[in-house]
Structures are given as structure tokens and as C-alpha cells.
């Protein structure tokens, strides 16, 4: 009886450990200016995008973006090449949390799309691309990779 109980405890610990490992895994993506974005895909379909490298066990209190794991392409742009001016270009239903006084502020590209398009993009035929001097990091949340401004892919 004691042997079965020990095996059951080990099995439960293994399952809990596997769940915690999956829930706490995250990816760090580096932009060409040396700044990092943490992508933390949580169990249940929530994804947190956090400037810098974030190692906390609970979700951050401030300065992050909440989106879904099923979303595909989002972009981060650094305004005026400054690490404290961050522009997020994602989905309309994503939530940006900037409650406190942070050293940086995250702004939504879609809040003033026409102005931001004129500042950061240039037309090439029927397509728009970011201007060469714009530092950006594109992340595919669903597939779990990022592409920096040089076209280098990070996994």
C-alpha cells in the first residue's frame, strides 16, 4: 500500500512540475537596438508581451501587453530610437497596461494609425514597409518566433 502511495505522489509531482514548466516557459527576443521583449505564453491562451527580460512568477503589475496565444503577427517599434518610447502594433482587442510611472511608456500604433503610417512606413507599390531607420521587432506569437529589422529570425 505504501509503495502505491509513493508512486502516486511521484506521479502527481511530475504532472504538477510539467504543468508549471509549461506555464512558466517564455521566450526573449532581441531588437537591433539591444532591447528585449519577453513573450510569455500562459496556460489558458493568454500571452503577455513585456519590454525587457521578465522572470517573475506572476503577471507583471504594469508596463505590459496582454493578448491571445492564437494571434499571429505583432510589431514593436522604438520611437526616435529611444528604449523608453515603445510603439505596439497589434490587434485592436489587445490590452496595454501603463498604469504607473514607468521609465518607458507603451503606446498603441492603432490609436493614431494615419500619423504613425506617415512617420514609420513608406509605400512600395501596393505594399507598405517600415522605413530603414525604424527599429522594429516583429513577433509571430502563434509560431513562437521573431524577426528583427535586419530580417534575422529568432526562435
C-alpha positions as CSV (number, residue, x, y, z in Angstrom):
1,X,0.0,0.0,0.0
2,X,2.8,2.4,0.9
3,X,4.6,1.7,-2.4
4,X,1.4,2.6,-4.4
5,X,1.0,5.8,-2.4
6,X,4.7,6.8,-3.1
7,X,4.2,6.1,-6.8
8,X,1.0,8.2,-6.8
9,X,2.8,11.1,-5.1
10,X,5.7,10.9,-7.6
11,X,3.2,10.9,-10.5
12,X,1.3,13.9,-9.1
13,X,4.5,15.8,-8.5
14,X,5.6,15.0,-12.1
15,X,2.3,16.2,-13.5
16,X,2.4,19.4,-11.4
17,X,6.0,20.0,-12.4
18,X,5.2,19.6,-16.1
19,X,2.3,22.0,-15.8
20,X,4.5,24.6,-14.1
21,X,7.3,24.2,-16.6
22,X,4.9,24.7,-19.5
23,X,3.1,27.6,-17.8
24,X,6.3,29.4,-16.8
25,X,8.2,29.0,-20.1
26,X,8.9,32.2,-22.0
27,X,10.9,33.5,-25.0
28,X,13.2,36.5,-25.2
29,X,13.5,38.3,-28.5
30,X,16.2,41.0,-29.1
31,X,15.8,44.0,-31.4
32,X,18.7,45.5,-33.3
33,X,19.0,48.3,-30.7
34,X,19.7,45.7,-28.0
35,X,16.3,46.0,-26.3
36,X,14.5,42.8,-25.4
37,X,10.8,41.8,-25.5
38,X,9.7,38.9,-23.3
39,X,6.9,36.7,-24.8
40,X,5.2,34.7,-22.0
41,X,2.6,32.3,-23.3
42,X,0.5,31.2,-20.4
43,X,-1.7,28.1,-20.0
44,X,-5.3,29.1,-20.9
45,X,-4.5,31.1,-24.0
46,X,-3.2,34.3,-22.6
47,X,0.1,35.8,-23.8
48,X,2.0,38.6,-22.1
49,X,4.4,40.8,-24.0
50,X,6.8,42.6,-21.7
51,X,9.6,45.0,-22.5
52,X,12.9,43.7,-21.2
53,X,13.6,40.3,-19.8
54,X,10.9,39.3,-17.3
55,X,11.5,36.4,-14.9
56,X,8.6,36.9,-12.5
57,X,6.3,34.0,-11.5
58,X,3.1,36.1,-11.6
59,X,2.0,38.5,-14.3
60,X,3.6,42.0,-14.2
61,X,1.7,44.7,-12.4
62,X,2.4,47.4,-15.1
63,X,4.1,48.0,-18.4
64,X,3.0,45.0,-20.5
65,X,0.6,44.0,-23.2
66,X,-2.0,41.2,-22.8
67,X,-3.0,39.3,-26.0
68,X,-4.0,35.8,-27.0
69,X,-1.7,32.9,-27.9
70,X,-3.6,32.4,-31.2
71,X,-2.7,35.9,-32.5
72,X,-0.1,35.8,-35.2
73,X,1.8,38.9,-36.2
74,X,2.5,41.9,-34.0
75,X,5.2,44.6,-34.2
76,X,7.2,46.7,-31.7
77,X,8.7,49.9,-32.9
78,X,11.1,52.1,-30.9
79,X,10.2,55.8,-31.3
80,X,13.2,58.1,-32.1
81,X,15.4,55.0,-31.5
82,X,14.9,55.5,-27.7
83,X,14.5,52.5,-25.5
84,X,11.9,54.2,-23.3
85,X,9.5,55.1,-26.2
86,X,7.8,51.9,-27.4
87,X,5.0,51.6,-30.0
88,X,3.0,48.5,-30.2
89,X,1.2,47.5,-33.5
90,X,-1.0,44.5,-32.8
91,X,-4.7,43.7,-32.7
92,X,-7.5,46.1,-31.7
93,X,-8.6,43.9,-28.8
94,X,-5.1,43.7,-27.2
95,X,-4.8,45.4,-23.8
96,X,-1.9,47.7,-23.0
97,X,-1.2,48.3,-19.3
98,X,0.5,51.6,-18.4
99,X,-0.9,52.4,-15.0
100,X,2.1,53.6,-13.0
101,X,5.0,55.8,-13.6
102,X,7.5,53.8,-15.6
103,X,10.8,54.6,-17.2
104,X,9.1,53.8,-20.5
105,X,5.6,54.0,-22.0
106,X,3.9,51.7,-24.4
107,X,1.7,53.3,-27.0
108,X,-0.7,51.7,-29.4
109,X,0.1,52.2,-33.1
110,X,-3.6,51.9,-34.0
111,X,-4.6,54.9,-31.8
112,X,-3.2,57.2,-34.5
113,X,-2.6,54.9,-37.4
114,X,-2.6,57.6,-40.2
115,X,0.1,59.7,-38.4
116,X,2.1,56.6,-37.5
117,X,1.9,55.3,-41.1
118,X,3.3,58.6,-42.4
119,X,6.1,58.6,-39.8
120,X,7.3,54.9,-39.9
121,X,6.3,53.4,-43.3
122,X,6.9,54.0,-46.9
123,X,4.9,52.8,-49.9
124,X,6.4,50.3,-52.3
125,X,3.8,49.6,-55.0
126,X,0.7,48.2,-53.3
127,X,2.6,47.4,-50.1
128,X,3.9,49.4,-47.1
129,X,7.2,48.7,-45.4
130,X,8.9,50.2,-42.4
131,X,11.5,52.8,-43.2
132,X,15.1,51.7,-42.9
133,X,15.9,53.9,-39.9
134,X,12.9,52.5,-37.9
135,X,14.0,49.9,-35.3
136,X,11.3,47.3,-35.2
137,X,10.8,43.7,-33.9
138,X,8.1,41.6,-35.5
139,X,6.8,38.6,-33.4
140,X,4.7,35.7,-34.5
141,X,3.1,34.7,-31.3
142,X,1.4,31.6,-32.7
143,X,4.6,30.1,-34.2
144,X,6.9,31.4,-31.5
145,X,9.5,33.3,-33.4
146,X,10.5,36.9,-34.1
147,X,12.2,38.8,-36.9
148,X,14.3,41.9,-36.3
149,X,14.8,44.9,-38.6
150,X,17.7,43.1,-40.5
151,X,15.4,40.1,-41.3
152,X,17.2,37.8,-38.8
153,X,14.8,35.2,-37.4
154,X,15.0,34.3,-33.6
155,X,13.4,31.3,-32.0
